[in-house]
Amino acid sequence: MGPHPAVAAIRLAVRHVLHDILNEHRTTSQAYGLFEQVSHERRSSPLVLVACSGGADSMALASALAFEAPKLGIRAGGITVDHGLQQGSDLRAEEVALRLRELGLDPVDSVAVTVGREGGPEAAARDARYAALDAAAVRHGATAILLGHTRDDQAETVLLGLARGSGIRSLSGMAAVSGADGRYRRPFLKVDRQTARKACMVQSLPVWDDPHNADPAYTRSRLRHEGLPALEKALGKGVVEALARTAQLSRDDADALDSWARQAETSVRDAAGRLECAKLYALPPAVRRRILRRAAIEAGAPAGSLFARHIEEVDRLITGWRGQGVINLPGKVVAQRQGGRLVIRQG
């Protein structure tokens, strides 16, 4: 008799990702071997970490990693991050670390971080968490870190992007692979939250429900407990699946447009590398605005602070030229039109 269907589902999702990691690792190791000697261990046994909060999603992920990794000759470890935002969070982090060790994961880290205020509490906690995860990956030489985001999380991310009105890239949600050198992997983007919770229950894995996830002070919490249920009541079941599917379709479209913009950029620059307004005007708006965004970022505008409204203002220098003055962008970057050229530079 095989495992419970929920357990089988999470293990299969993790197995697919581990196969990808192993194949990529072997390819990279072969390339290394052309230039330098590397140890047999490094070539044959990559280390994969799981980021675990102790919640149902990440505990299910940790259990699946602990089960699948040894069968593929992959070393498996874990990390839990203490954000210090709740009383007793340090003790809870140690409990999670203990559970990870009991699953057979090694190495296991419990890392405390200081959460700032920039961008709001949710964004600040996320920034601190990813900084800790990046540091852990470097410290242990990990090939990848698995994250427990589910299909439900993806649906919420799509709706948040829609509310911001930031374009198709915001609707593409979370990528299955992201970060430096594809460090972060999300095996559960096609697995619903209930399946992960069920997998923990049938395996008798203790889970911790973060009270912040039910706190209406947080936007994502309100969306989870009020927004999505209201949509399902109005539109019927299947909203989460449809939103997750929208994310993938949007990502495919956004990737294609990004590629088009990269190819088109060389054709709209003059011999000195300056952007020519007439040639930019001839491009489709979606391609042109991507080129403008890339140029602003290359000039020093922080990507996270560069919003659609900024790019729209710069775009008007091309499509609605009325003798406008300098456009101020984040990072002390300015954009202006000079003699039929668009100049984006540090102010």
KOLGU-366012 format. One record per residue (C-alpha): residue number from 1; chain; x, y, z. Coordinates in steps of 0.25 Angstrom, whole numbers, plus 5000, padded with zeros to 4 digits. Each point is the difference from the previous one (the first is absolute). Example, Ala and Ser with C-alpha at 12.3 -4.5 7.8 and 13.67 -1.06 7.14 Angstrom:
<recs>
[1; A; [5049; 4982; 5031]]
[2; A; [5006; 5014; 4998]]
</recs>
This chain:
<recs>
[1; A; [5000; 5000; 5000]]
[2; A; [5006; 5013; 4996]]
[3; A; [5000; 5014; 5008]]
[4; A; [4988; 5008; 5002]]
[5; A; [4996; 5008; 4987]]
[6; A; [5004; 5013; 5007]]
[7; A; [5014; 4995; 5004]]
[8; A; [5002; 4994; 4986]]
[9; A; [4996; 5013; 4993]]
[10; A; [5010; 5008; 5008]]
[11; A; [5011; 4990; 4999]]
[12; A; [4998; 5000; 4985]]
[13; A; [5001; 5015; 4999]]
[14; A; [5013; 5000; 5008]]
[15; A; [5006; 4988; 4992]]
[16; A; [4998; 5008; 4987]]
[17; A; [5007; 5012; 5005]]
[18; A; [5011; 4991; 5006]]
[19; A; [5002; 4994; 4986]]
[20; A; [5002; 5013; 4994]]
[21; A; [5010; 5005; 5010]]
[22; A; [5008; 4987; 4999]]
[23; A; [5000; 5001; 4985]]
[24; A; [5005; 5015; 5000]]
[25; A; [5010; 4997; 5011]]
[26; A; [5006; 4989; 4991]]
[27; A; [5001; 5009; 4988]]
[28; A; [5006; 5011; 5008]]
[29; A; [5010; 4990; 5006]]
[30; A; [5004; 4995; 4987]]
[31; A; [5003; 5014; 4995]]
[32; A; [5008; 5002; 5013]]
[33; A; [5008; 4987; 4997]]
[34; A; [5005; 5006; 4987]]
[35; A; [5008; 5011; 5007]]
[36; A; [5003; 4995; 5014]]
[37; A; [4999; 4988; 5009]]
[38; A; [4988; 4999; 5009]]
[39; A; [4998; 4990; 5011]]
[40; A; [4991; 4988; 4998]]
[41; A; [4990; 5005; 5011]]
[42; A; [4998; 5013; 4993]]
[43; A; [4998; 4993; 4986]]
[44; A; [4990; 4989; 5005]]
[45; A; [4993; 5006; 5013]]
[46; A; [4994; 5013; 4999]]
[47; A; [4994; 5006; 5013]]
[48; A; [4986; 5005; 5000]]
[49; A; [4994; 5008; 5011]]
[50; A; [4985; 5002; 5004]]
[51; A; [4995; 5013; 5006]]
[52; A; [4991; 4996; 5011]]
[53; A; [4991; 5009; 5009]]
[54; A; [4993; 4988; 5007]]
[55; A; [4987; 5002; 4992]]
[56; A; [4993; 4989; 4993]]
[57; A; [5005; 5004; 4986]]
[58; A; [5015; 5000; 5004]]
[59; A; [4999; 4988; 5009]]
[60; A; [4994; 4992; 4989]]
[61; A; [5011; 5005; 4991]]
[62; A; [5011; 4996; 5010]]
[63; A; [4994; 4986; 5002]]
[64; A; [5000; 4998; 4985]]
[65; A; [5014; 5005; 4998]]
[66; A; [5005; 4991; 5011]]
[67; A; [4993; 4988; 4994]]
[68; A; [5004; 5003; 4985]]
[69; A; [5014; 5005; 5001]]
[70; A; [5008; 4988; 5005]]
[71; A; [4994; 4992; 4989]]
[72; A; [5007; 5009; 4990]]
[73; A; [5013; 5001; 5007]]
[74; A; [4997; 5015; 5004]]
[75; A; [5003; 5006; 5014]]
[76; A; [4989; 5006; 5006]]
[77; A; [5000; 5011; 5011]]
[78; A; [4990; 5011; 5006]]
[79; A; [5000; 5014; 5005]]
[80; A; [4990; 5007; 5008]]
[81; A; [4999; 5015; 5002]]
[82; A; [4996; 5007; 5013]]
[83; A; [4995; 5014; 4996]]
[84; A; [4999; 5004; 5015]]
[85; A; [4986; 5006; 4997]]
[86; A; [4993; 4992; 5011]]
[87; A; [5002; 4996; 5014]]
[88; A; [5007; 4986; 5001]]
[89; A; [5004; 5000; 4986]]
[90; A; [5014; 4996; 5003]]
[91; A; [4995; 4988; 5008]]
[92; A; [4991; 4996; 4988]]
[93; A; [5011; 5001; 4990]]
[94; A; [5008; 4990; 5008]]
[95; A; [4988; 4991; 5001]]
[96; A; [4999; 5000; 4985]]
[97; A; [5015; 4998; 4998]]
[98; A; [4999; 4988; 5010]]
[99; A; [4988; 4994; 4991]]
[100; A; [5009; 5002; 4987]]
[101; A; [5011; 4992; 5007]]
[102; A; [4990; 4989; 5004]]
[103; A; [4997; 4999; 4985]]
[104; A; [5014; 4997; 4998]]
[105; A; [5004; 5013; 4993]]
[106; A; [5015; 5005; 5002]]
[107; A; [5005; 5011; 5001]]
[108; A; [4988; 5007; 5007]]
[109; A; [5001; 5015; 5004]]
[110; A; [4991; 5009; 5008]]
[111; A; [5004; 5014; 4996]]
[112; A; [4995; 5013; 5007]]
[113; A; [4998; 5013; 4992]]
[114; A; [4996; 5014; 5003]]
[115; A; [4988; 5005; 4992]]
[116; A; [5001; 5014; 4995]]
[117; A; [4988; 5009; 4996]]
[118; A; [5003; 5004; 4986]]
[119; A; [4989; 4996; 4990]]
[120; A; [4990; 4996; 5011]]
[121; A; [5001; 4989; 5010]]
[122; A; [4997; 4988; 4990]]
[123; A; [5010; 5005; 4990]]
[124; A; [5011; 5003; 5011]]
[125; A; [4998; 4986; 5006]]
[126; A; [5001; 4994; 4986]]
[127; A; [5013; 5008; 4997]]
[128; A; [5006; 4995; 5014]]
[129; A; [4996; 4986; 4997]]
[130; A; [5006; 4999; 4987]]
[131; A; [5013; 5006; 5004]]
[132; A; [5001; 4990; 5011]]
[133; A; [4997; 4989; 4990]]
[134; A; [5010; 5005; 4990]]
[135; A; [5011; 5000; 5011]]
[136; A; [4997; 4986; 5004]]
[137; A; [5001; 4995; 4986]]
[138; A; [5014; 5007; 4999]]
[139; A; [5004; 4995; 5013]]
[140; A; [4997; 4985; 4998]]
[141; A; [5002; 5000; 4985]]
[142; A; [4986; 4996; 4997]]
[143; A; [4996; 4998; 4985]]
[144; A; [4985; 5004; 5003]]
[145; A; [4990; 5004; 5010]]
[146; A; [4986; 4995; 5000]]
[147; A; [4989; 5009; 5003]]
[148; A; [4986; 4995; 5004]]
[149; A; [4991; 5010; 4992]]
[150; A; [4987; 4993; 4995]]
[151; A; [4990; 5002; 4989]]
[152; A; [4992; 5008; 5010]]
[153; A; [5012; 5009; 5003]]
[154; A; [5001; 5002; 4985]]
[155; A; [4986; 5004; 4998]]
[156; A; [5001; 5010; 5012]]
[157; A; [5013; 5006; 4993]]
[158; A; [4993; 5001; 4987]]
[159; A; [4988; 5008; 5006]]
[160; A; [5010; 5009; 5008]]
[161; A; [5007; 5003; 4987]]
[162; A; [4987; 5003; 4993]]
[163; A; [4996; 5010; 5011]]
[164; A; [5013; 5007; 4998]]
[165; A; [4998; 5002; 4985]]
[166; A; [5014; 4997; 4997]]
[167; A; [4998; 4993; 4987]]
[168; A; [5002; 4986; 4995]]
[169; A; [5012; 4997; 5008]]
[170; A; [4993; 5002; 5013]]
[171; A; [4989; 4990; 4995]]
[172; A; [5011; 4989; 4998]]
[173; A; [5001; 4998; 5015]]
[174; A; [5011; 4992; 5006]]
[175; A; [5010; 4992; 4990]]
[176; A; [5003; 4986; 5003]]
[177; A; [5014; 5003; 4999]]
[178; A; [5006; 5013; 5004]]
[179; A; [5012; 5007; 5007]]
[180; A; [5015; 5000; 4997]]
[181; A; [5003; 4988; 4991]]
[182; A; [4986; 4995; 5002]]
[183; A; [5002; 4998; 5015]]
[184; A; [4986; 5000; 5004]]
[185; A; [4990; 4989; 4996]]
[186; A; [4986; 4999; 5003]]
[187; A; [4995; 4986; 4998]]
[188; A; [4986; 5002; 5005]]
[189; A; [4995; 5011; 4991]]
[190; A; [4990; 4989; 4994]]
[191; A; [4997; 4994; 5013]]
[192; A; [4988; 5006; 5008]]
[193; A; [5002; 5004; 5015]]
[194; A; [4990; 4990; 5005]]
[195; A; [5008; 4989; 4994]]
[196; A; [5012; 5004; 5007]]
[197; A; [4993; 5001; 5013]]
[198; A; [4994; 4986; 4998]]
[199; A; [5014; 4994; 4997]]
[200; A; [5004; 5006; 5014]]
[201; A; [4988; 4994; 5007]]
[202; A; [5001; 4986; 4995]]
[203; A; [5015; 5000; 5003]]
[204; A; [4998; 5005; 5014]]
[205; A; [5009; 5012; 4997]]
[206; A; [4997; 5011; 5010]]
[207; A; [4998; 5014; 4994]]
[208; A; [4999; 5014; 5005]]
[209; A; [4990; 5010; 4995]]
[210; A; [5006; 5014; 4999]]
[211; A; [4990; 5010; 5006]]
[212; A; [5005; 5010; 4990]]
[213; A; [4993; 4992; 4989]]
[214; A; [4986; 5003; 5007]]
[215; A; [5003; 5014; 5004]]
[216; A; [4992; 5010; 4992]]
[217; A; [5010; 5010; 5001]]
[218; A; [5008; 4993; 4989]]
[219; A; [4995; 5002; 4986]]
[220; A; [5003; 4986; 4996]]
[221; A; [4992; 4995; 5012]]
[222; A; [4988; 5008; 4996]]
[223; A; [5001; 4995; 4986]]
[224; A; [5001; 4985; 5005]]
[225; A; [4989; 5001; 5010]]
[226; A; [4990; 5010; 4994]]
[227; A; [5004; 5003; 4985]]
[228; A; [5002; 4986; 4994]]
[229; A; [4988; 4994; 5007]]
[230; A; [4991; 5012; 4995]]
[231; A; [5005; 4997; 4986]]
[232; A; [4997; 4985; 5001]]
[233; A; [4986; 5003; 5005]]
[234; A; [4997; 5010; 4989]]
[235; A; [5007; 4992; 4989]]
[236; A; [5000; 4986; 5005]]
[237; A; [5011; 4990; 5003]]
[238; A; [5012; 4999; 4991]]
[239; A; [5005; 5015; 5002]]
[240; A; [5013; 4996; 5007]]
[241; A; [5003; 4990; 4988]]
[242; A; [4996; 5010; 4990]]
[243; A; [5009; 5011; 5007]]
[244; A; [5012; 4991; 5000]]
[245; A; [4998; 4996; 4986]]
[246; A; [4999; 5015; 4996]]
[247; A; [5014; 5002; 5007]]
[248; A; [5006; 4989; 4991]]
[249; A; [4994; 5006; 4988]]
[250; A; [5004; 5014; 5004]]
[251; A; [5014; 4996; 5003]]
[252; A; [5002; 4993; 4986]]
[253; A; [4995; 5013; 4994]]
[254; A; [5009; 5009; 5008]]
[255; A; [5012; 4992; 4997]]
[256; A; [4997; 5001; 4985]]
[257; A; [4999; 5015; 5001]]
[258; A; [5012; 5001; 5008]]
[259; A; [5008; 4992; 4990]]
[260; A; [4994; 5009; 4989]]
[261; A; [5004; 5013; 5007]]
[262; A; [5015; 4995; 5002]]
[263; A; [5001; 4997; 4985]]
[264; A; [4993; 5013; 4996]]
[265; A; [5009; 5009; 5009]]
[266; A; [5012; 5000; 4991]]
[267; A; [4992; 5004; 4988]]
[268; A; [4995; 5013; 5007]]
[269; A; [5013; 5005; 5004]]
[270; A; [5009; 5009; 4992]]
[271; A; [5015; 4998; 4998]]
[272; A; [5003; 5007; 5013]]
[273; A; [4990; 4991; 5007]]
[274; A; [4989; 5010; 5003]]
[275; A; [4986; 4996; 4999]]
[276; A; [4993; 5006; 4987]]
[277; A; [4986; 5005; 5003]]
[278; A; [4994; 4998; 4986]]
[279; A; [5005; 4985; 5000]]
[280; A; [4994; 4998; 5014]]
[281; A; [4987; 5006; 4995]]
[282; A; [4999; 4989; 4989]]
[283; A; [5001; 4989; 5010]]
[284; A; [4987; 4994; 5007]]
[285; A; [4998; 5006; 5013]]
[286; A; [5003; 4988; 5008]]
[287; A; [5013; 4998; 4994]]
[288; A; [5004; 5015; 5001]]
[289; A; [4997; 5001; 5014]]
[290; A; [5008; 4988; 5004]]
[291; A; [5012; 5007; 4993]]
[292; A; [4997; 5013; 5008]]
[293; A; [5000; 4992; 5013]]
[294; A; [5013; 4993; 4997]]
[295; A; [5006; 5013; 4996]]
[296; A; [4996; 5006; 5013]]
[297; A; [5005; 4989; 5009]]
[298; A; [5013; 5000; 4993]]
[299; A; [5001; 5015; 5003]]
[300; A; [4998; 4997; 5015]]
[301; A; [4985; 5000; 5002]]
[302; A; [4997; 4989; 5011]]
[303; A; [4991; 4989; 4993]]
[304; A; [4991; 4999; 5012]]
[305; A; [4997; 5014; 5001]]
[306; A; [4998; 5002; 4985]]
[307; A; [4985; 4999; 4997]]
[308; A; [4991; 5000; 4988]]
[309; A; [4997; 5015; 5002]]
[310; A; [5014; 5004; 4999]]
[311; A; [5002; 4992; 4987]]
[312; A; [4987; 5006; 4994]]
[313; A; [5006; 5014; 5003]]
[314; A; [5013; 4997; 4993]]
[315; A; [4991; 4994; 4988]]
[316; A; [4993; 5013; 4998]]
[317; A; [5013; 5006; 4997]]
[318; A; [4999; 4992; 4987]]
[319; A; [4986; 4998; 4997]]
[320; A; [4994; 5013; 5006]]
[321; A; [5012; 5010; 4998]]
[322; A; [4995; 5014; 5004]]
[323; A; [5013; 5006; 5004]]
[324; A; [5000; 4994; 5014]]
[325; A; [5011; 5002; 5009]]
[326; A; [5009; 4990; 5008]]
[327; A; [4992; 4988; 5006]]
[328; A; [5006; 4996; 5014]]
[329; A; [5001; 4985; 5003]]
[330; A; [5004; 4992; 5012]]
[331; A; [5014; 4999; 5003]]
[332; A; [5003; 5015; 4996]]
[333; A; [4999; 4996; 4986]]
[334; A; [4994; 5010; 4989]]
[335; A; [4994; 4998; 4986]]
[336; A; [4999; 5011; 4990]]
[337; A; [4999; 5001; 4985]]
[338; A; [5011; 5007; 4993]]
[339; A; [5001; 5002; 4985]]
[340; A; [4992; 4988; 4996]]
[341; A; [5007; 4991; 5010]]
[342; A; [4995; 4995; 5014]]
[343; A; [5011; 5002; 5011]]
[344; A; [4998; 4992; 5013]]
[345; A; [5012; 5003; 5010]]
[346; A; [5003; 5003; 5014]]
[347; A; [4996; 5014; 5004]]
</recs>
